[in-house]
Amino acid sequence: MPSTETPFTYDDVGATRENRTPPGFRPLDVRSRIGEGRDVFEAASRAVMTWELHRAVGVGIATDADRAAPGVDVTVTLGGLIKAPCRVVWTVDEHRRAGWAYGTLPGHPESGEEAFLVEMTGDGTVWLMIKAFSRPAKWYARAGGPATRGLQHAYARRCGVVLRRLHGGDEV
């Protein structure tokens, strides 16, 4: 695992918290309905904060932390082949919002930040929001072009489907 002294691969650390996309990066914004009510919100929030969602989606998660917290290093493994080192840059744990974002570290195929947020609206509807900005950092991410971008969107949509199945509390 990288140490907390390893620098991020981009400058605008924390921009996802402000819903900003820095110049030169591509945005991603996917919103998925999970279910309704406080119980759904709490279960979905717990799944996001404890890496349960990521593991259920099928990516490898290597970290020493039980929960996302600022400064926690995590390496995401895709397909058992691609290792993507990241560090949690911010978290939120409020009455109607919970989640976190991580930023890329050297060795990640992309450069940027990705946030995973669970939010309960005033009518009790629970949503998973994945917001990110990125640009290719490795040759194979650049070579993938639009296909790489399509995979990012597909992954974000899959997160919503999986979280709804795990904790949605209603039929999919």
Order of alpha helices (4+ residues) and beta strands (2+ residues): beta-alpha-alpha-beta-beta-beta-beta-beta-beta-alpha
